């Protein structure tokens, strides 16, 4: 989304992601239009908003980006006959040239129900003029006909010289059972006060065809009755206008869930965490595929703000107990034939998520808790942005038996940092029989701790998996089936961050290492291949799994049953005027 399309409450995220600093503006410069989103705002707030005008703070590239992307969308309007609102001559510079948008030589790959066609190094064969453009668009359209095509365009890189501009553009096209992703190198020539498209070169092209959607939304069929319609369908914006915010109703939706067979009937049940003021729910799985809410009957319909849950057997009796992050406490409940009884509490604030494993090999499960200080509600700002260590302490609770727990964070070697931790996962990465720990951190480098007899040693840098970015999710799996555990980490992809961070005037006074850190922040997700004794290798680009949009979780699992781990990336944040924004 464009910076000036953001509403005030979303401006902070853009500032943090781009490292922009608002500049002051005079009152005369800031007349709010009647009925606009700025109307009624204080001068101070309007000054801050004006400081985010990219042209005012020296980022002409972002103003140009909006202009050229709008022209590319107009070009996309020519994709199908009769949809174009402008003649192609109005978009093109004299001497315009275009390479085939569908490369003539495609490598065909058969994956059973899935068919893949790709060209990683297309052979240039440019043709000139508007007719060549229309013919190339028609060839691309033919790959999807007769299905309707939805297209998304975003500029990833920006480079300007006198009178000329070059942008790297990601173009996605999707139809009912097909999708293509290609990267265009677009040259632009300044004509009068604007830019005209001078050339399109195709750097790569990948197309996937399948039997149709892999997943479908079954919520309304499974979650029957008024509960789903009345509590879940309205969403957080609805409840924020009806519940006191002091109850803990945030706008980011950081509320987890847990899955386990609570009542021992062989069917998985789901515990759903809710913001403060709304009761948590325990959806009990019935044999007919529907669910009923058993939270009240089980004694776990809490109204406290709940950010994370675990259903895990803590006492070795073969049924899952319940661990909840309720407000500023982590609370443990024993499962007694489907009803839960409070057993212990630990004071832990700022919890985002939890993970469980037997870290000291004493036969019972311990709990690791990710801590976070939210800059979005005024709790604290990450400093420095790209490598913050002024956040919240993480916590390791040792299981002492009888569902009692002791905080052993410091003695286990996990108390030295104060990162903004979002997610964690345990896995034995070195095949020595104990559980190691990976922690994904927002606003800075991630942490991999090697477990050495119950004490953790930070080894992320030595093993090549610090992944300095905005860490949101982590998952282990064996994607290449070589018998070693690989690692996938979700981060935020930012096209605007990529454009800005690579320009010469971005943080011009910093050393190249710091600039590279900021550039890494915008890149997106990372896939690390376990190479054995040497640690891990970053194979993201080769595997094509970096751009996961504004990613949150991560999951390496075999979803289609072919024996290979696939990648699922939950993603999204906010969308304003451009519904097709990446």
Buried (B, 14 or more C-beta within 10 A) or exposed (E): BBBBBBEBEBBBBBBBBBBBEBBEBEEEEBEEEEEEEBEEBEEEBBBBBBBBBBEBBEBEBBBBBBEBBEBBBBBBBBBBEEEBEEEBEEBBBEEBBBBBBBBEEBEEEEEEEBBBBBBEEBEEEBBBBBEBBBBBBBEBBEBBEEEEBEBBBBBBBBBBEEEBBBBBBBBBBBBEEBBBBBBBBBBBBBEEEEBBBBBBBBBBBBBBBBEEEEEEEEEEEBBEEEBBEEBBEEEBEEBBEEBEBEBBBBBEEBBBBBBBBBBEEEBEBBBBBBBBBBBBBBBBBEEEEBBBBBBEEBBBBBBBBBBBBBBBBBBEEEBBBBBBBBBEBBBBBBBEEBBBEEBBEBEBBBBBBBBBBBBBEEEBBBBBBBBBBBBBEEEBEBEEBBBBBBBBBBBBBBBBEEBBBBBBBEEBBBBEBBBBBBBBBBBBBBEEEBBBBBBBBBBBBBBBBBBEEBBBEBBBEEBBBBBBBBBBBBBBBBBBEEEBBBBBBBBBBBBBBBBBBBBEEBBEEEEEEBBBBBBBBBBBBBBBBBBEEEBBBBBBEEBBBBBBBBBBBBBBEEEBEEEBBBBBBBBEEBEBEBEEBB
